[in-house]
Amino acid sequence: MNLKRYRVKNIKEALAFIKRDLGPDALIVSTRQVKEGKGAFGMFGKTMLEVTAAASEGKKAAVPAKTPETKAVGAYRGDSEISDTTMANTFLTPQNKPALSITDETRKMMLPIQKELQGIRVTLGDLSNQSDGLNSHMVGQLKHELGEMRHMLHILASNSGALSEPDLPENLLLLYQQMKFSGLEEKFARRLALEAQRNMSEEDADNYAYVKIFIARMLMKIIKITRGLESLKTKQRIVALMGPTGVGKTTTVAKIASEQMRKYKRKVALISVATNHSSAARQIRSYAKMLKAPFSVVSDKAEMNNAISSYEDYDSIIIDTDGCSQRNDKQLLEMREFFDERGRIHNYLVLSATSKDSDMNEVTRKFGCMPIDSIIFTKLDESAAYGSLFNHAIRFKKPLSYLSVGQKIPEDIEVASKERLVDLLLNISGT
């Protein structure tokens, strides 16, 4: 990556240099105040703005800068609590007007301005946290430039017929942008930010930590979780993992089995439904041997029922299935013969966090020909944006049970929690 650093008087001067040297699509990587000149370590020198920028790599989106941290989600003020009904209406009520789509040409035109705008916002956030030696003139100038750029974006969006940025207080606008950069669909981020604005005072909106916690609590009301297998109240826990090929179902089966055996001291048996002669049965057999758990391979519903009956003394039975393309209607119909029942077997759909939203939606709709009790997201370690988890949860209202964060057995799996999911989206912990 071609990085260049500039020390300038103001952001406008920096933008001129960046456009000249790196082109109009350059990304602002970081901004900070520095001292130049007199005294030890430049303590009595002139305050300058240091801007680091990089040349754009194709059409890749810029990685959002870290926002100021908060201490804990639990610090939320109860006097501005949002009701579950309000939040449900916020996301589930159809809109009268369809959202206008942004054309590729318009998006390309708006991208450089949006990147410059984000750089100014980051600078304002940094400056607001530095109470000692704060240059009020510079802050005023940056705010003026921010206002001008917001106006430019509004005009450009209006002329193109696209949705403009919502008119939000600065802190809410920053979080709205962060949620979009993290992959949350624009219409969901917009509704969330506008709902928060309606339910907080102007004084609260000026407190970044409060606003971030407020948004976090709203997100926590949207997400449903199951606490892994612990939400199952049946005497014998029987779960089947299903999903497309390559999402890590078989490895996840081994991780859950290991969790049940090591953490809860339960007797666990494994079953592999092998209808298309895949290698999954051989793989789960090796895992069963490693875990010292009994194992059966079945090819039809009668064999599966017999295997389940033979393990009636076991606390948990984990069933692995062949990978199935959501577009293979014949194989989906065969799976339905096995798992189209409620109560006895609980079906967990396994999805990869690296998949596109559109692919996730198609998979969930097609596998919906069977009852789906919960979602497991895998490959979180391979993804840098987690908004798709929330997009999926909002659309399908399915609870999340586990998050898989690597290949190691049994370490790289965790029970899904609301706090963890919100942290992935908003980076509250700062890690």
ZADO-985762 format. One record per residue (C-alpha): residue in one letter; x, y, z. Coordinates in steps of 0.25 Angstrom, whole numbers, padded with zeros to 4 digits, always signed. Layout:
N
AXYZ;...
end
This chain:
431
M+0000+0000+0000;N+0005+0014-0004;L+0005+0022+0009;K+0008+0037+0010;R+0008+0046+0023;Y+0006+0060+0023;R+0007+0071+0033;V-0002+0083+0030;K-0009+0094+0036;N-0023+0089+0034;I-0031+0078+0027;K-0034+0085+0015;E-0019+0087+0012;A-0017+0072+0014;L-0028+0068+0005;A-0021+0077-0006;F-0008+0070-0005;I-0014+0056-0004;K-0022+0058-0017;R-0010+0064-0024;D-0001+0052-0019;L-0010+0040-0018;G-0022+0044-0026;P-0037+0047-0023;D-0040+0032-0018;A-0029+0033-0008;L-0033+0028+0006;I-0030+0036+0019;V-0024+0025+0029;S-0021+0034+0041;T-0021+0048+0047;R-0015+0053+0059;Q-0009+0066+0065;V+0006+0068+0067;K+0015+0079+0072;E+0026+0084+0063;G+0038+0093+0067;K+0043+0099+0080;G+0046+0092+0094;A+0048+0078+0098;F+0040+0068+0090;G+0034+0080+0083;M+0025+0083+0095;F+0025+0098+0092;G+0024+0097+0077;K+0013+0100+0067;T+0001+0090+0067;M+0000+0084+0053;L-0010+0073+0048;E-0003+0060+0043;V-0011+0053+0033;T-0007+0039+0027;A-0013+0035+0014;A-0012+0023+0005;A-0015+0021-0010;S-0028+0014-0013;E-0027-0001-0016;G-0037-0003-0027;K-0051-0002-0021;K-0048-0008-0007;A-0055+0000+0004;A-0047+0007+0014;V-0045+0000+0027;P-0053+0009+0038;A-0044+0016+0048;K-0046+0011+0062;T-0056+0020+0070;P-0054+0024+0084;E-0056+0013+0094;T-0067+0011+0105;K-0066+0004+0118;A-0077-0006+0118;V-0091-0008+0112;G-0096-0010+0125;A-0094+0005+0128;Y-0107+0009+0120;R-0116+0018+0127;G-0130+0012+0129;D-0137+0025+0128;S-0137+0024+0113;E-0140+0009+0111;I-0146+0005+0098;S-0157-0005+0098;D-0157-0018+0091;T-0169-0014+0083;T-0163-0001+0079;M-0151-0008+0074;A-0159-0019+0067;N-0167-0008+0060;T-0155-0001+0056;F-0149-0013+0048;L-0162-0020+0044;T-0172-0010+0039;P-0172-0009+0024;Q-0168+0005+0019;N-0178+0012+0010;K-0167+0017+0000;P-0157+0007-0006;A-0142+0011-0004;L-0136+0017-0016;S-0124+0009-0021;I-0110+0016-0023;T-0104+0014-0036;D-0090+0009-0038;E-0086+0022-0045;T-0093+0030-0033;R-0086+0022-0023;K-0072+0024-0030;M-0075+0039-0030;M-0079+0040-0015;L-0068+0031-0010;P-0056+0041-0010;I-0065+0051-0002;Q-0070+0041+0008;K-0055+0036+0011;E-0051+0051+0013;L-0063+0053+0021;Q-0060+0041+0030;G-0045+0046+0032;I-0051+0059+0037;R-0060+0052+0047;V-0049+0044+0052;T-0040+0056+0054;L-0052+0063+0062;G-0053+0051+0071;D-0038+0051+0074;L-0038+0066+0077;S-0050+0065+0086;N-0043+0055+0095;Q-0031+0064+0096;S-0035+0075+0106;D-0021+0079+0109;G-0016+0089+0098;L-0028+0088+0089;N-0028+0098+0078;S-0042+0103+0078;H-0039+0111+0065;M-0035+0098+0058;V-0048+0090+0063;G-0057+0101+0058;Q-0050+0101+0045;L-0052+0085+0044;K-0066+0086+0048;H-0068+0097+0037;E-0062+0088+0026;L-0070+0076+0031;G-0083+0084+0029;E-0079+0087+0015;M-0076+0073+0011;R-0089+0068+0017;H-0096+0079+0009;M-0088+0074-0004;L-0092+0059-0001;H-0107+0063+0001;I-0107+0071-0012;L-0100+0059-0020;A-0109+0049-0014;S-0122+0058-0017;N-0117+0060-0032;S-0115+0045-0033;G-0128+0040-0027;A-0121+0033-0016;L-0123+0033-0001;S-0115+0044+0006;E-0109+0043+0019;P-0119+0044+0031;D-0119+0057+0038;L-0113+0053+0051;P-0105+0059+0063;E-0090+0057+0061;N-0088+0045+0070;L-0100+0037+0064;L-0095+0040+0050;L-0082+0034+0054;L-0088+0021+0059;Y-0098+0021+0047;Q-0086+0021+0038;Q-0078+0011+0047;M-0090+0001+0046;K-0090+0002+0031;F-0075+0000+0030;S-0077-0012+0038;G-0087-0018+0028;L-0100-0014+0034;E-0110-0012+0023;E-0112+0003+0021;K-0127+0003+0024;F-0125-0004+0037;A-0114+0005+0042;R-0123+0017+0038;R-0135+0012+0045;L-0127+0009+0057;A-0120+0023+0058;L-0133+0030+0055;E-0140+0022+0066;A-0129+0025+0076;Q-0130+0040+0072;R-0144+0040+0076;N-0142+0034+0089;M-0131+0043+0095;S-0129+0057+0099;E-0119+0067+0092;E-0110+0066+0104;D-0109+0051+0104;A-0106+0052+0089;D-0094+0060+0091;N-0088+0049+0100;Y-0082+0039+0091;A-0080+0028+0101;Y-0095+0029+0105;V-0099+0029+0090;K-0091+0017+0087;I-0097+0009+0099;F-0111+0013+0095;I-0109+0007+0081;A-0103-0005+0088;R-0115-0007+0096;M-0124-0006+0084;L-0116-0016+0077;M-0117-0026+0088;K-0132-0025+0088;I-0132-0029+0073;I-0123-0041+0075;K-0128-0055+0080;I-0119-0065+0086;T-0121-0080+0091;R-0109-0081+0101;G-0104-0093+0092;L-0111-0106+0095;E-0114-0101+0109;S-0128-0095+0105;L-0132-0109+0101;K-0141-0114+0112;T-0143-0129+0107;K-0136-0140+0116;Q-0128-0144+0104;R-0122-0133+0095;I-0122-0137+0080;V-0117-0127+0070;A-0115-0128+0055;L-0105-0118+0048;M-0108-0115+0034;G-0104-0105+0023;P-0097-0103+0010;T-0083-0110+0007;G-0070-0103+0012;V-0076-0096+0025;G-0070-0105+0035;K-0081-0114+0040;T-0073-0126+0043;T-0063-0118+0051;T-0074-0111+0058;V-0080-0124+0062;A-0067-0129+0068;K-0066-0116+0076;I-0080-0116+0081;A-0078-0131+0085;S-0065-0127+0092;E-0072-0116+0100;Q-0083-0125+0105;M-0073-0135+0109;R-0063-0127+0116;K-0071-0115+0121;Y-0084-0122+0125;K-0078-0136+0127;R-0089-0142+0118;K-0089-0155+0111;V-0089-0152+0096;A-0092-0160+0083;L-0089-0156+0069;I-0097-0159+0057;S-0094-0156+0042;V-0105-0156+0032;A-0097-0160+0019;T-0106-0160+0007;N-0097-0156-0004;H-0084-0163-0001;S-0076-0151+0004;S-0064-0151+0012;A-0071-0145+0024;A-0074-0158+0030;R-0059-0162+0030;Q-0056-0149+0036;I-0066-0150+0048;R-0062-0164+0050;S-0047-0159+0053;Y-0053-0148+0062;A-0062-0159+0070;K-0049-0167+0072;M-0042-0155+0077;L-0053-0152+0087;K-0055-0166+0090;A-0070-0165+0087;P-0079-0175+0080;F-0082-0173+0066;S-0092-0178+0055;V-0093-0176+0040;V-0108-0176+0035;S-0113-0175+0021;D-0128-0174+0023;K-0138-0169+0033;A-0141-0183+0039;E-0126-0185+0041;M-0125-0172+0048;N-0137-0175+0057;N-0130-0188+0061;A-0117-0181+0064;I-0124-0171+0073;S-0131-0182+0080;S-0118-0189+0083;Y-0113-0177+0090;E-0125-0175+0099;D-0115-0175+0111;Y-0107-0163+0105;D-0109-0149+0110;S-0106-0142+0096;I-0107-0147+0082;I-0100-0139+0071;I-0104-0142+0057;D-0095-0138+0045;T-0101-0137+0031;D-0095-0136+0017;G-0093-0122+0011;C-0104-0118+0002;S-0105-0107-0008;Q-0117-0099-0006;R-0120-0100-0020;N-0120-0115-0020;D-0135-0117-0018;K-0134-0133-0019;Q-0124-0133-0008;L-0132-0123+0001;L-0144-0132-0001;E-0136-0144+0004;M-0132-0137+0016;R-0146-0132+0019;E-0150-0147+0020;F-0140-0148+0031;F-0142-0135+0039;D-0156-0130+0036;E-0161-0132+0050;R-0162-0123+0063;G-0158-0126+0077;R-0150-0138+0077;I-0138-0133+0067;H-0134-0119+0068;N-0129-0114+0054;Y-0117-0104+0055;L-0114-0097+0041;V-0099-0094+0040;L-0095-0082+0032;S-0081-0076+0029;A-0079-0061+0034;T-0071-0059+0021;S-0083-0062+0012;K-0090-0050+0005;D-0103-0046+0010;S-0111-0050-0002;D-0105-0064-0001;M-0108-0065+0014;N-0122-0061+0011;E-0124-0071+0000;V-0118-0083+0008;T-0127-0079+0020;R-0140-0079+0011;K-0137-0092+0004;F-0133-0099+0017;G-0146-0093+0023;C-0153-0105+0016;M-0150-0112+0029;P-0152-0106+0043;I-0139-0098+0047;D-0138-0096+0062;S-0125-0088+0062;I-0113-0082+0054;I-0098-0085+0056;F-0088-0075+0050;T-0074-0081+0046;K-0061-0074+0041;L-0063-0062+0049;D-0047-0062+0049;E-0047-0060+0034;S-0057-0048+0034;A-0054-0034+0037;A-0069-0029+0036;Y-0080-0035+0045;G-0092-0027+0040;S-0097-0038+0032;L-0100-0046+0045;F-0109-0035+0050;N-0115-0034+0036;H-0119-0048+0036;A-0124-0048+0050;I-0133-0036+0047;R-0139-0043+0034;F-0141-0057+0039;K-0143-0055+0054;K-0135-0068+0057;P-0127-0069+0070;L-0112-0071+0070;S-0106-0083+0078;Y-0091-0083+0075;L-0080-0075+0068;S-0068-0083+0062;V-0055-0075+0062;G-0045-0084+0057;Q-0041-0099+0054;K-0036-0103+0067;I-0044-0114+0075;P-0050-0111+0085;E-0044-0097+0087;D-0049-0089+0075;I-0064-0089+0078;E-0072-0080+0088;V-0087-0080+0092;A-0093-0068+0085;S-0096-0056+0094;K-0103-0043+0092;E-0091-0035+0098;R-0081-0042+0089;L-0089-0040+0076;V-0091-0025+0079;D-0076-0024+0082;L-0073-0030+0068;L-0081-0019+0062;L-0078-0007+0070;N-0064-0011+0075;I-0068-0007+0090;S-0056-0014+0096;G-0046-0008+0087;T-0040-0021+0083;
end
